[in-house]
């Protein structure tokens, strides 16, 4: 019987920023589903009355709640910028290795910068 060719294994690929951003795009998309459940909980608590809303506000005001909200806002901004990057690729631009690597790093830097800026605005206001 003739041997079938093997598919390339992940170990032969050189890890690139575009690979990391692809993985992060999928992770943030999944995290947004879970985070949206928390947003729904907050909205239901607001509609349920002052006691339920006070409980939700206490949770989101705690350290762990703020940490989760910070992560949710980063995931939202990162996923949005990743989606914009994919839209640019759909136009046929930025497909070279160098440009796609720059876009990947810009997506990461942009999402981190926008998240910090958003939270600075939230803290000041």
QUIZIPE-V901788 format. One record per residue. SS is DSSP state (helix for helix, strand for strand, loop for the rest). PSI is psi in degrees with one decimal (none if undefined). D_FIRST is the distance of its C-alpha to the first C-alpha in Angstrom with 2 decimals. Layout:
# QUIZIPE-V901788
ss: {SS | SS}
psi: {PSI | PSI}
d_first: {D_FIRST | D_FIRST}
This chain:
# QUIZIPE-V901788
ss: {loop | loop | loop | loop | loop | loop | loop | loop | loop | helix | helix | helix | loop | loop | loop | loop | helix | helix | helix | helix | helix | helix | helix | helix | helix | helix | helix | helix | helix | helix | helix | helix | helix | helix | helix | helix | helix | helix | helix | helix | helix | helix | helix | helix | helix | helix | helix | helix | loop | helix | helix | helix | helix | helix | helix | helix | helix | helix | helix | helix | helix | loop | helix | helix | helix | helix | helix | helix | helix | helix | helix | helix | helix | helix | helix | helix | helix | helix | helix | helix | helix | helix | helix | helix | helix | helix | helix | helix | helix | helix | loop | loop | loop | loop | loop | loop | helix | helix | helix | helix | helix | helix | helix | helix | helix | helix | helix | helix | helix | helix | helix | helix | helix | helix | helix | helix | helix | helix | helix | helix | helix | helix | helix | helix | loop}
psi: {139.9 | 136.4 | 135.0 | 144.5 | 145.7 | 144.1 | 152.0 | 140.8 | 156.7 | -24.4 | -17.5 | -12.0 | 142.3 | 127.2 | 128.7 | 156.6 | -33.0 | -33.1 | -43.9 | -41.7 | -32.9 | -43.9 | -45.1 | -34.5 | -41.4 | -41.2 | -44.6 | -34.6 | -42.3 | -40.7 | -31.7 | -32.3 | -46.9 | -43.7 | -32.5 | -30.1 | -36.6 | -37.4 | -42.3 | -41.3 | -43.5 | -43.0 | -41.9 | -39.7 | -38.8 | -35.7 | -18.1 | -18.0 | 172.6 | -35.9 | -46.0 | -39.6 | -36.0 | -38.4 | -46.4 | -41.9 | -38.4 | -45.4 | -49.2 | -18.9 | -12.8 | 170.0 | -47.2 | -36.7 | -43.8 | -38.1 | -43.8 | -42.9 | -38.0 | -46.5 | -38.7 | -43.2 | -37.4 | -44.7 | -41.2 | -47.0 | -39.5 | -43.3 | -38.0 | -47.9 | -35.3 | -38.2 | -39.3 | -40.3 | -41.3 | -36.7 | -39.2 | -42.5 | -34.9 | -22.5 | -6.4 | 7.4 | 150.8 | 29.2 | -7.8 | 158.5 | -44.1 | -45.7 | -41.3 | -33.5 | -41.9 | -42.4 | -39.9 | -46.0 | -36.1 | -36.3 | -45.5 | -49.0 | -42.0 | -42.4 | -39.9 | -45.6 | -44.3 | -34.8 | -45.5 | -43.6 | -45.1 | -45.0 | -30.6 | -40.2 | -42.9 | -41.8 | -40.5 | -41.1 | none}
d_first: {0.00 | 3.79 | 6.49 | 9.14 | 12.60 | 15.13 | 18.47 | 21.45 | 23.20 | 26.94 | 27.67 | 27.05 | 29.61 | 33.26 | 35.41 | 37.81 | 40.87 | 39.31 | 36.55 | 39.30 | 41.31 | 38.41 | 37.93 | 41.72 | 42.04 | 39.76 | 41.58 | 44.99 | 44.08 | 43.23 | 46.35 | 48.49 | 47.63 | 48.90 | 51.87 | 52.82 | 53.26 | 55.90 | 57.59 | 57.69 | 59.18 | 61.85 | 62.68 | 62.89 | 65.07 | 67.32 | 67.75 | 68.24 | 71.37 | 72.84 | 71.57 | 67.91 | 68.25 | 69.92 | 67.00 | 64.47 | 66.72 | 67.05 | 63.27 | 62.69 | 65.65 | 64.37 | 62.44 | 59.11 | 59.88 | 60.69 | 57.56 | 55.46 | 57.41 | 56.90 | 53.14 | 53.15 | 55.14 | 52.83 | 49.75 | 51.53 | 52.53 | 49.19 | 47.32 | 49.89 | 49.59 | 45.78 | 46.10 | 48.48 | 46.03 | 43.36 | 45.96 | 46.72 | 43.05 | 43.02 | 45.69 | 43.48 | 45.58 | 44.64 | 40.94 | 40.97 | 39.85 | 43.42 | 45.02 | 42.55 | 43.10 | 46.85 | 46.60 | 44.64 | 47.28 | 50.04 | 48.65 | 48.78 | 52.18 | 53.58 | 52.59 | 54.07 | 57.20 | 57.77 | 57.32 | 59.88 | 62.21 | 61.92 | 62.74 | 65.62 | 67.03 | 66.60 | 68.31 | 71.17 | 71.83}
